[in-house]
């Protein structure tokens, strides 16, 4: 396929709809974006079905929050270590082929886990090893996906496309846990893993159907040289370094709440998987609401300032959730907290994607991915140990305070993000 810029006539240029409500789904006017969205949404539903069963079973089999944190750590640490290498490959080869390989590996791991539970041989260490392999696949697939999506729409539609992409992921957080909880209770864990494996077929088909408008040119540069160019680009763009630091801090202290929900359900509410499912579904519904909010506003001035206000709200809501023992209030707090979290993510991602050029997109987004995803395993592992010593409500309440303070710092002291 011939290499050319994605903002040429290769992409259709439909008339922009009028009215804020009509602009919410603006990116769906582009055929290839619609196809990718549907495929990714189907796959994400399967992933959340497995995630619900996997988190519950790891804690049930081990009886320790340390293993729950270790599972999250092993699934995310390859992304932290290898995403920059994955970004280099996303800028020097067909991103669709790279994504296809990643999806096939993840599908194989899901079917392997289903087989282990079906035969009765599954142990905690099996789950941990497969989580690590999935993380390796995502380290290369993540930058390729994040680089591919912006090429499927016009640049002015990019904020809307990023928000809609967040919606598909978080819509899956609503549907996936509901189906996963039902499958886990009625059919057993094997079906959760098998259905996840089958869901990868949808995203593989969508990748085969789309027309990729930009293929990175061949290069003889070494991987190290390409990585250095990406780092230099980040340093040369005003505010980009601060955005990456913010992404790391947000996931380091903001995401552990969702990792340790099984511990909260068992130790605070003294309930079972049904309550855990409801919390996940409510969280997913809040995330969809937050993404719709960002999609409706599209590209606006001072997106950085809006993101920081949302980050402060997230910190307050995490603390409120952690200190509450009244389930209806917790459902409200996790709904609003999830809306705030996904709003921050969509706004920051949109700003980053707008700043970078397509030939650097894989490398820069891989660094962003390292920061965004890297905070998760480190936070999960650290807080897993702290929860064992200080209880889950106390530990998570402190992380909420830290998140709010980070937002206040970038809003009042280090103001580069607030000016974007």
ABEGO torsion letter per residue (X at the ends): XBBBBAABAABBBBBBBBEAAAAAAAAAABAAAAAAAAAAAAAAAAAAAAAAAAAAAAAAAAGBAAAAAAAAAAAAAAAAAAAAAAAAAAAABBAAAAAAAAAAAAAAAAAAAAAAAAAGABBAAAAAAAAAAAAAAAAAAAAAAAAAAAAABBAAAAAAAAAAAAAAAAAAAAAAAAAAAAAAAAAEAAAAAAAAAAAAAAAAAAAAABBBABBBBBBABBAAAAAAAAAAAAAABBGAAAAAAAAAAAAAAAAAAAAAAAAAAAAAAGBBAAAAAAAAAAAAAAAAAAAAAAAAAEBBBGAAAAAAAAAAAAAAAAAAAAABABAAAAAAAAAAAAAAAAAAAAAAAAAAAAABBAAAAAAAAAAAAAAAAAAAAAAAAAAAAAAAAAEAAAAAAAAAAAAAAAAAAAAAABAAAAAX
